[in-house]
Structures are given as structure tokens and as C-alpha cells.
């Protein structure tokens, strides 16, 4: 999880991913941001984010992203 927070901070330095839990619903991250995050996650964690995971619910918070990563590893 710490590695994910570090990666997310590199992409969005102004967002507090440790405390935000409505990134999509609050408009902090949009669909373009999701694509950017997916690319970084795939590179850093050597996984492939499949279509079933490309849904806003998996990108609401760092925790939901981490759960997705763990499922894909």
C-alpha cells in the first residue's frame, strides 16, 4: 500500500490519497485521470488491469485501488 501511495503522489502531488475516499464522486479524478493511474499501476506493479476493473468503484480511494492490485497480482 505504501508503494501505491508513493506512486499516486508522483502522479497527483496535490491530492491526499491517504485520506480521500471519494476521488471519483468528488471530481478529484476523472476518466482521463483513471487512465493515467491505470498506466502507472500497470507499470509499477507489473499487472494488467482488465476491463472488469476499469470502473469508478475501483478508483474511489487508494484503498480500493490497492484491493484491485492485490486481486490482480
N, C-alpha and C positions, 0 to 999 in steps of 0.2 A: 504494500500500500504506500509506503514511503517513496518508493521509486515512482509510482504513478503520480503522487502529489508533486514530486520534483519535475516530472515531465510536463504536467499540466501548467505548472508555474512558468515554465520556459515558454509555453505557447501563449498563455494569458497571464502575464505578470501582475495585473491589477485585480485579479479575482482571488478571493479567499476560498479555495476549494475545500479546505478542511472544515469550514462551517456552512457553506452553501448547500442547500438540499433541494432547490428548485431551479436549477440552472436553465432548463428549457422553459418551464412555465413562467419564470420571471423575465425571460427575454435576454438573459445574460449570454447564452449561447444559442445561435440559430442553426439552421441546416448546414450552412457553409462551415460554421464552427464545428459541427459534428463531424463533417468530412475531414476537416483538419485534424481533429483529435483522433479519429479512426486511423488516419495515416500514421500519426506519431505512435499510437499504441501498437499498431501492427509492426512497425519498425523496431520499437524498443523492446517489445515482449515476444517478438518472433512468432506472431499468431496471425490468423486470417479472420477478420470479423465478417461473418457470413450475413446474408440478407436478413435472417431471422433476428439478428441482434441490432440491425440498423433501425432502431425505433427510439423515440424520445425517452421512453421509460428507462432505458439503459444509460442515459446521459444526464439524468436529473441531478446526480451528485457524484463525487469521487467514489463514494461507497458503492453505488450501483454500477459504475464503470469497473471497479475492482472485482465485483461479483461476476460481471461478464467476462473479464480477463481470466479469472480463476476457472470458469466453466470452459473457456476455450483453450486453456493450457493442457 
